[in-house]
Every structure is written in C-alpha cells, then in structure tokens.
C-alpha cells in the first residue's frame, strides 16, 4: 500500500534544503519518493494521504538507551504513581529499594519505549543485557544500534543539549531508505530545537505509524 505523508515543512535530513509543503511517499517499509506534495500526489493519485501539521523530519536517535531503559524505572500509571510518583526513578539506592526483577524491568522498558516513540525516536544506541528489556525494545519497533559515545546523562529528549536539531536525526529521507520519520508541532528546525521533542505529533518506523498524538 502507498501512503503519502505531507506536512507544512519537510526537512529531508542534515544539509538538505527544507521543502515547504513537502511530502514523503511510503511503499511497504521503504520511502518510494519525496518532493512537493502536488507533484508526488499527481504521480500517485491513489495513495492514501496523511496530512500533518508542523515539520516532518527524519526520526530521532537516542544514545545511552541502556541507561534509560535498564537503569531507569518508569512507574506504572496509575497503579504505582500514587506511591512512587510519575517521574522516572534512577540511582542505585532508589532502584535497590524497588527490589527489581527481570519481568518488572521488561514492563518498565515497554513504558520507556512508549515515551521514546512519543518523542519521535526511531532508533536507540546501547547494549542491553537484561533479556526482558531487549525483548521490549525489539518489540517496540525501535531500531537497536551498537553503543555510541555521548556526553552527560542520556535524556528521553534527543534534542536536549544539541546545537542543531539535525544532530539528533537518524538517517536521511530519500528513496530506498527505511521509512523512519517523525512530525513535530513546530514551524521549522529552529523552533523544534527550542521547544524540544515533546512537540512530536507522529512517529513512523518501517512505514508503520507507531505513535500519534491524541
């Protein structure tokens, strides 16, 4: 099935010119074509169209994901938040007090990956040593990459501390590439960097819509 995603601004990737009213045509799990919406739609008039507000960019990459998913606990809402609060819990003493088990780590990782998808993340770098966590990440649809260097503490927001939004992009939106991209409620890259990835409207990985803001 062909799906045509279009937004107010298309940013294909680092160094590429932004295209107002641009579109990405997806066939299966791959990008078939990019370009002005009118041009692509006229060539593929039977494609299903998804119109998004804001800016459409490559999906984001998170480094240090093992720290975020194997050494950070995400309380189960609403069952645990009354006692533990809604914020992620980290630190050896705090985690020891929770008496974590592998299944509990797996459930936490599932909630963590949902938070990542809700921020436009399509790929994570890290070495996952807890089986239940790795299973949760694999099933989420996120691409798992080898560990990569990073500075400071890992953050659920890949844009935090960046000088340019493009530094957090994973891949380039071009024909033949895996269809992994995100849409943010921002006018352009500068506003996206200023407001952060919490502005994510939708996340697509392998052609599948894995997150959509309600």
ZADO-1210 file (C-alpha; in nm, 4 decimals, padded with zeros to 6 digits):
<atoms>
<atom x="00.0000" y="00.0000" z="00.0000" code="UNK" pos="1"/>
<atom x="00.1158" y="00.3503" z="-00.0836" code="UNK" pos="2"/>
<atom x="00.0864" y="00.6179" z="00.1836" code="UNK" pos="3"/>
<atom x="00.1689" y="00.9816" z="00.1217" code="UNK" pos="4"/>
<atom x="00.2701" y="01.1798" z="00.4296" code="UNK" pos="5"/>
<atom x="00.2746" y="01.5564" z="00.3911" code="UNK" pos="6"/>
<atom x="00.3430" y="01.8426" z="00.6315" code="UNK" pos="7"/>
<atom x="00.3802" y="02.2184" z="00.6261" code="UNK" pos="8"/>
<atom x="00.7577" y="02.1756" z="00.6028" code="UNK" pos="9"/>
<atom x="00.9683" y="01.8764" z="00.5010" code="UNK" pos="10"/>
<atom x="01.3284" y="01.8544" z="00.6278" code="UNK" pos="11"/>
<atom x="01.4854" y="01.5555" z="00.4477" code="UNK" pos="12"/>
<atom x="01.7983" y="01.5459" z="00.6603" code="UNK" pos="13"/>
<atom x="02.1198" y="01.7212" z="00.7649" code="UNK" pos="14"/>
<atom x="02.2417" y="01.9612" z="00.4988" code="UNK" pos="15"/>
<atom x="01.9361" y="01.9125" z="00.2775" code="UNK" pos="16"/>
<atom x="01.7185" y="02.2074" z="00.1810" code="UNK" pos="17"/>
<atom x="01.3863" y="02.2278" z="00.3623" code="UNK" pos="18"/>
<atom x="01.0813" y="02.1973" z="00.1367" code="UNK" pos="19"/>
<atom x="00.7591" y="02.3830" z="00.2252" code="UNK" pos="20"/>
<atom x="00.4591" y="02.1620" z="00.1585" code="UNK" pos="21"/>
<atom x="00.6843" y="01.8632" z="00.1004" code="UNK" pos="22"/>
<atom x="00.5776" y="01.5004" z="00.1076" code="UNK" pos="23"/>
<atom x="00.7155" y="01.1513" z="00.1644" code="UNK" pos="24"/>
<atom x="00.5670" y="00.8595" z="-00.0273" code="UNK" pos="25"/>
<atom x="00.5937" y="00.5282" z="00.1569" code="UNK" pos="26"/>
<atom x="00.5576" y="00.1849" z="-00.0005" code="UNK" pos="27"/>
<atom x="00.5820" y="-00.1016" z="00.2455" code="UNK" pos="28"/>
<atom x="00.8666" y="-00.0220" z="00.4828" code="UNK" pos="29"/>
<atom x="01.0593" y="00.1987" z="00.2396" code="UNK" pos="30"/>
<atom x="01.0477" y="00.5526" z="00.1085" code="UNK" pos="31"/>
<atom x="00.9471" y="00.5464" z="-00.2577" code="UNK" pos="32"/>
<atom x="00.9692" y="00.9180" z="-00.3337" code="UNK" pos="33"/>
<atom x="00.9965" y="01.2626" z="-00.1800" code="UNK" pos="34"/>
<atom x="00.9148" y="01.6039" z="-00.3216" code="UNK" pos="35"/>
<atom x="00.6470" y="01.8722" z="-00.3382" code="UNK" pos="36"/>
<atom x="00.3094" y="01.7310" z="-00.2372" code="UNK" pos="37"/>
<atom x="00.1291" y="01.8322" z="-00.5560" code="UNK" pos="38"/>
<atom x="00.3979" y="01.6727" z="-00.7714" code="UNK" pos="39"/>
<atom x="00.4066" y="01.3426" z="-00.5841" code="UNK" pos="40"/>
<atom x="00.0291" y="01.3179" z="-00.5485" code="UNK" pos="41"/>
<atom x="-00.0263" y="01.3813" z="-00.9192" code="UNK" pos="42"/>
<atom x="00.2029" y="01.0858" z="-00.9949" code="UNK" pos="43"/>
<atom x="00.0358" y="00.8624" z="-00.7321" code="UNK" pos="44"/>
<atom x="-00.3266" y="00.9823" z="-00.7059" code="UNK" pos="45"/>
<atom x="-00.4450" y="00.6577" z="-00.5443" code="UNK" pos="46"/>
<atom x="-00.2065" y="00.6777" z="-00.2491" code="UNK" pos="47"/>
<atom x="-00.3611" y="00.7187" z="00.0951" code="UNK" pos="48"/>
<atom x="-00.2829" y="01.0690" z="00.2191" code="UNK" pos="49"/>
<atom x="-00.1925" y="01.1635" z="00.5752" code="UNK" pos="50"/>
<atom x="-00.1688" y="01.5380" z="00.6356" code="UNK" pos="51"/>
<atom x="00.0286" y="01.6547" z="00.9372" code="UNK" pos="52"/>
<atom x="00.0752" y="01.9957" z="01.0962" code="UNK" pos="53"/>
<atom x="00.4261" y="02.1285" z="01.1508" code="UNK" pos="54"/>
<atom x="00.7590" y="01.9926" z="01.0336" code="UNK" pos="55"/>
<atom x="00.8355" y="01.6400" z="00.9093" code="UNK" pos="56"/>
<atom x="01.1941" y="01.5259" z="00.9727" code="UNK" pos="57"/>
<atom x="01.3988" y="01.2083" z="00.9939" code="UNK" pos="58"/>
<atom x="01.3255" y="01.0215" z="01.3161" code="UNK" pos="59"/>
<atom x="01.5469" y="01.0901" z="01.6154" code="UNK" pos="60"/>
<atom x="01.8311" y="00.8854" z="01.7626" code="UNK" pos="61"/>
<atom x="01.8869" y="00.8333" z="02.1364" code="UNK" pos="62"/>
<atom x="02.2324" y="00.7449" z="02.2673" code="UNK" pos="63"/>
<atom x="02.2799" y="00.5734" z="02.6020" code="UNK" pos="64"/>
<atom x="01.9447" y="00.3961" z="02.5774" code="UNK" pos="65"/>
<atom x="02.0659" y="00.1164" z="02.8056" code="UNK" pos="66"/>
<atom x="02.0977" y="00.3786" z="03.0805" code="UNK" pos="67"/>
<atom x="01.7446" y="00.4988" z="03.0094" code="UNK" pos="68"/>
<atom x="01.5840" y="00.1550" z="02.9921" code="UNK" pos="69"/>
<atom x="01.7937" y="-00.0756" z="03.2110" code="UNK" pos="70"/>
<atom x="01.8954" y="00.1649" z="03.4860" code="UNK" pos="71"/>
<atom x="01.5878" y="00.3852" z="03.4975" code="UNK" pos="72"/>
<atom x="01.2451" y="00.2726" z="03.6173" code="UNK" pos="73"/>
<atom x="00.9197" y="00.4103" z="03.4769" code="UNK" pos="74"/>
<atom x="00.6336" y="00.3751" z="03.7291" code="UNK" pos="75"/>
<atom x="00.3181" y="00.2070" z="03.6051" code="UNK" pos="76"/>
<atom x="00.0398" y="00.4636" z="03.5707" code="UNK" pos="77"/>
<atom x="-00.1982" y="00.4632" z="03.7534" code="UNK" pos="78"/>
<atom x="-00.1068" y="00.1654" z="03.9705" code="UNK" pos="79"/>
<atom x="00.2253" y="00.2906" z="04.1091" code="UNK" pos="80"/>
<atom x="00.2218" y="00.6636" z="04.0570" code="UNK" pos="81"/>
<atom x="00.0339" y="00.7403" z="04.3776" code="UNK" pos="82"/>
<atom x="00.3150" y="00.5809" z="04.5784" code="UNK" pos="83"/>
<atom x="00.6169" y="00.6400" z="04.3544" code="UNK" pos="84"/>
<atom x="00.5180" y="00.9469" z="04.1551" code="UNK" pos="85"/>
<atom x="00.5133" y="00.9735" z="03.7773" code="UNK" pos="86"/>
<atom x="00.8772" y="01.0706" z="03.7218" code="UNK" pos="87"/>
<atom x="01.1384" y="00.8144" z="03.6136" code="UNK" pos="88"/>
<atom x="01.3402" y="00.6652" z="03.9007" code="UNK" pos="89"/>
<atom x="01.7170" y="00.6135" z="03.8777" code="UNK" pos="90"/>
<atom x="02.0120" y="00.5783" z="04.1115" code="UNK" pos="91"/>
<atom x="02.1372" y="00.2577" z="04.2697" code="UNK" pos="92"/>
<atom x="01.9789" y="00.3140" z="04.6129" code="UNK" pos="93"/>
<atom x="01.6379" y="00.4046" z="04.4741" code="UNK" pos="94"/>
<atom x="01.6363" y="00.1085" z="04.2368" code="UNK" pos="95"/>
<atom x="01.7547" y="-00.1304" z="04.5079" code="UNK" pos="96"/>
<atom x="01.4617" y="-00.0229" z="04.7241" code="UNK" pos="97"/>
<atom x="01.2238" y="-00.1235" z="04.4427" code="UNK" pos="98"/>
<atom x="01.3551" y="-00.4831" z="04.4501" code="UNK" pos="99"/>
<atom x="01.3540" y="-00.5011" z="04.0714" code="UNK" pos="100"/>
<atom x="01.3026" y="-00.8331" z="03.8918" code="UNK" pos="101"/>
<atom x="01.3636" y="-00.9063" z="03.5247" code="UNK" pos="102"/>
<atom x="00.9903" y="-00.9121" z="03.4360" code="UNK" pos="103"/>
<atom x="00.9445" y="-00.5786" z="03.6121" code="UNK" pos="104"/>
<atom x="01.2357" y="-00.4341" z="03.4165" code="UNK" pos="105"/>
<atom x="01.0702" y="-00.5563" z="03.0983" code="UNK" pos="106"/>
<atom x="00.7412" y="-00.3845" z="03.1790" code="UNK" pos="107"/>
<atom x="00.9274" y="-00.0655" z="03.2694" code="UNK" pos="108"/>
<atom x="01.1207" y="-00.0766" z="02.9416" code="UNK" pos="109"/>
<atom x="00.7957" y="-00.1113" z="02.7493" code="UNK" pos="110"/>
<atom x="00.6674" y="00.2063" z="02.9120" code="UNK" pos="111"/>
<atom x="01.0024" y="00.3724" z="02.8455" code="UNK" pos="112"/>
<atom x="00.9920" y="00.2868" z="02.4757" code="UNK" pos="113"/>
<atom x="00.6427" y="00.4350" z="02.4551" code="UNK" pos="114"/>
<atom x="00.7841" y="00.7596" z="02.5910" code="UNK" pos="115"/>
<atom x="01.0614" y="00.7494" z="02.3307" code="UNK" pos="116"/>
<atom x="00.8185" y="00.6885" z="02.0444" code="UNK" pos="117"/>
<atom x="00.6116" y="00.9807" z="02.1708" code="UNK" pos="118"/>
<atom x="00.9205" y="01.1990" z="02.1204" code="UNK" pos="119"/>
<atom x="00.9859" y="01.0993" z="01.7614" code="UNK" pos="120"/>
<atom x="01.2614" y="00.8482" z="01.8396" code="UNK" pos="121"/>
<atom x="01.3109" y="00.5749" z="01.5782" code="UNK" pos="122"/>
<atom x="01.6487" y="00.4287" z="01.6845" code="UNK" pos="123"/>
<atom x="01.8443" y="00.3742" z="02.0053" code="UNK" pos="124"/>
<atom x="02.2109" y="00.3091" z="02.0784" code="UNK" pos="125"/>
<atom x="02.3005" y="00.0836" z="02.3677" code="UNK" pos="126"/>
<atom x="02.3984" y="-00.2631" z="02.4877" code="UNK" pos="127"/>
<atom x="02.1004" y="-00.4294" z="02.6535" code="UNK" pos="128"/>
<atom x="02.1987" y="-00.7052" z="02.8931" code="UNK" pos="129"/>
<atom x="01.8588" y="-00.7730" z="03.0528" code="UNK" pos="130"/>
<atom x="01.6692" y="-01.0139" z="02.8290" code="UNK" pos="131"/>
<atom x="01.3242" y="-00.8769" z="02.9092" code="UNK" pos="132"/>
<atom x="01.4397" y="-00.5245" z="02.8309" code="UNK" pos="133"/>
<atom x="01.5923" y="-00.6189" z="02.4979" code="UNK" pos="134"/>
<atom x="01.2719" y="-00.8037" z="02.4079" code="UNK" pos="135"/>
<atom x="01.0629" y="-00.4987" z="02.4952" code="UNK" pos="136"/>
<atom x="01.2823" y="-00.2707" z="02.2846" code="UNK" pos="137"/>
<atom x="01.2794" y="-00.5105" z="01.9885" code="UNK" pos="138"/>
<atom x="00.9014" y="-00.5449" z="02.0001" code="UNK" pos="139"/>
<atom x="00.8554" y="-00.1686" z="02.0176" code="UNK" pos="140"/>
<atom x="00.9772" y="-00.1293" z="01.6594" code="UNK" pos="141"/>
<atom x="01.2768" y="00.0846" z="01.7545" code="UNK" pos="142"/>
<atom x="01.5976" y="00.0086" z="01.5674" code="UNK" pos="143"/>
<atom x="01.8714" y="-00.1107" z="01.8050" code="UNK" pos="144"/>
<atom x="02.2215" y="00.0130" z="01.7230" code="UNK" pos="145"/>
<atom x="02.5575" y="-00.0527" z="01.8936" code="UNK" pos="146"/>
<atom x="02.6631" y="00.1800" z="02.1759" code="UNK" pos="147"/>
<atom x="02.7849" y="00.5222" z="02.0629" code="UNK" pos="148"/>
<atom x="02.9720" y="00.7945" z="02.2543" code="UNK" pos="149"/>
<atom x="02.7685" y="01.0614" z="02.4289" code="UNK" pos="150"/>
<atom x="02.8270" y="01.3422" z="02.6763" code="UNK" pos="151"/>
<atom x="02.6493" y="01.3923" z="03.0070" code="UNK" pos="152"/>
<atom x="02.3466" y="01.1899" z="03.1093" code="UNK" pos="153"/>
<atom x="02.1229" y="01.0317" z="02.8459" code="UNK" pos="154"/>
<atom x="01.7908" y="01.2082" z="02.8015" code="UNK" pos="155"/>
<atom x="01.4497" y="01.0990" z="02.6770" code="UNK" pos="156"/>
<atom x="01.4655" y="01.4116" z="02.4603" code="UNK" pos="157"/>
<atom x="01.7345" y="01.3552" z="02.1944" code="UNK" pos="158"/>
<atom x="01.7340" y="01.7299" z="02.1225" code="UNK" pos="159"/>
<atom x="01.8396" y="01.8260" z="02.4744" code="UNK" pos="160"/>
<atom x="02.1801" y="01.9913" z="02.4730" code="UNK" pos="161"/>
<atom x="02.2080" y="01.9938" z="02.0934" code="UNK" pos="162"/>
<atom x="02.3270" y="02.2929" z="01.8956" code="UNK" pos="163"/>
<atom x="02.1127" y="02.1948" z="01.5974" code="UNK" pos="164"/>
<atom x="01.8145" y="01.9631" z="01.5595" code="UNK" pos="165"/>
<atom x="01.9898" y="01.7830" z="01.2749" code="UNK" pos="166"/>
<atom x="02.2447" y="01.6456" z="01.5238" code="UNK" pos="167"/>
<atom x="01.9720" y="01.4153" z="01.6553" code="UNK" pos="168"/>
<atom x="01.8400" y="01.2998" z="01.3176" code="UNK" pos="169"/>
<atom x="01.8743" y="00.9337" z="01.2236" code="UNK" pos="170"/>
<atom x="01.9196" y="00.8851" z="00.8512" code="UNK" pos="171"/>
<atom x="01.8039" y="01.0832" z="00.5504" code="UNK" pos="172"/>
<atom x="01.4605" y="01.0835" z="00.3906" code="UNK" pos="173"/>
<atom x="01.5346" y="00.9669" z="00.0381" code="UNK" pos="174"/>
<atom x="01.4038" y="00.6985" z="-00.1998" code="UNK" pos="175"/>
<atom x="01.5056" y="00.3492" z="-00.0921" code="UNK" pos="176"/>
<atom x="01.5681" y="00.4427" z="00.2704" code="UNK" pos="177"/>
<atom x="01.3794" y="00.2810" z="00.5552" code="UNK" pos="178"/>
<atom x="01.0672" y="00.4845" z="00.6234" code="UNK" pos="179"/>
<atom x="01.1562" y="00.6194" z="00.9676" code="UNK" pos="180"/>
<atom x="01.0486" y="00.9755" z="01.0370" code="UNK" pos="181"/>
<atom x="00.8601" y="01.1963" z="01.2781" code="UNK" pos="182"/>
<atom x="00.6371" y="01.5017" z="01.2672" code="UNK" pos="183"/>
<atom x="00.6601" y="01.7836" z="01.5207" code="UNK" pos="184"/>
<atom x="00.4300" y="02.0742" z="01.6016" code="UNK" pos="185"/>
<atom x="00.6949" y="02.3317" z="01.5143" code="UNK" pos="186"/>
<atom x="00.7396" y="02.5729" z="01.2270" code="UNK" pos="187"/>
<atom x="01.0974" y="02.4760" z="01.1441" code="UNK" pos="188"/>
<atom x="01.4179" y="02.3191" z="01.2805" code="UNK" pos="189"/>
<atom x="01.4971" y="02.6210" z="01.4972" code="UNK" pos="190"/>
<atom x="01.1610" y="02.6103" z="01.6729" code="UNK" pos="191"/>
<atom x="01.1853" y="02.2320" z="01.7064" code="UNK" pos="192"/>
<atom x="01.5202" y="02.2668" z="01.8821" code="UNK" pos="193"/>
<atom x="01.3819" y="02.5374" z="02.1100" code="UNK" pos="194"/>
<atom x="01.0629" y="02.3527" z="02.2059" code="UNK" pos="195"/>
<atom x="01.2030" y="02.0003" z="02.2115" code="UNK" pos="196"/>
<atom x="01.0821" y="01.6593" z="02.1017" code="UNK" pos="197"/>
<atom x="00.7775" y="01.6688" z="02.3312" code="UNK" pos="198"/>
<atom x="00.6133" y="01.8503" z="02.0379" code="UNK" pos="199"/>
<atom x="00.6022" y="01.5188" z="01.8479" code="UNK" pos="200"/>
<atom x="00.2749" y="01.4630" z="01.6629" code="UNK" pos="201"/>
<atom x="00.3519" y="01.1306" z="01.4938" code="UNK" pos="202"/>
<atom x="00.6290" y="00.8716" z="01.4641" code="UNK" pos="203"/>
<atom x="00.6648" y="00.6303" z="01.1716" code="UNK" pos="204"/>
<atom x="00.9070" y="00.3362" z="01.1689" code="UNK" pos="205"/>
<atom x="00.9315" y="00.0925" z="00.8806" code="UNK" pos="206"/>
<atom x="00.6248" y="00.2535" z="00.7273" code="UNK" pos="207"/>
<atom x="00.4125" y="00.1868" z="01.0375" code="UNK" pos="208"/>
<atom x="00.2527" y="00.4646" z="01.2374" code="UNK" pos="209"/>
<atom x="00.3730" y="00.3717" z="01.5872" code="UNK" pos="210"/>
<atom x="00.2780" y="00.6907" z="01.7655" code="UNK" pos="211"/>
<atom x="00.0125" y="00.9516" z="01.7031" code="UNK" pos="212"/>
<atom x="-00.0694" y="01.2289" z="01.9459" code="UNK" pos="213"/>
<atom x="-00.4301" y="01.2125" z="02.0611" code="UNK" pos="214"/>
</atoms>
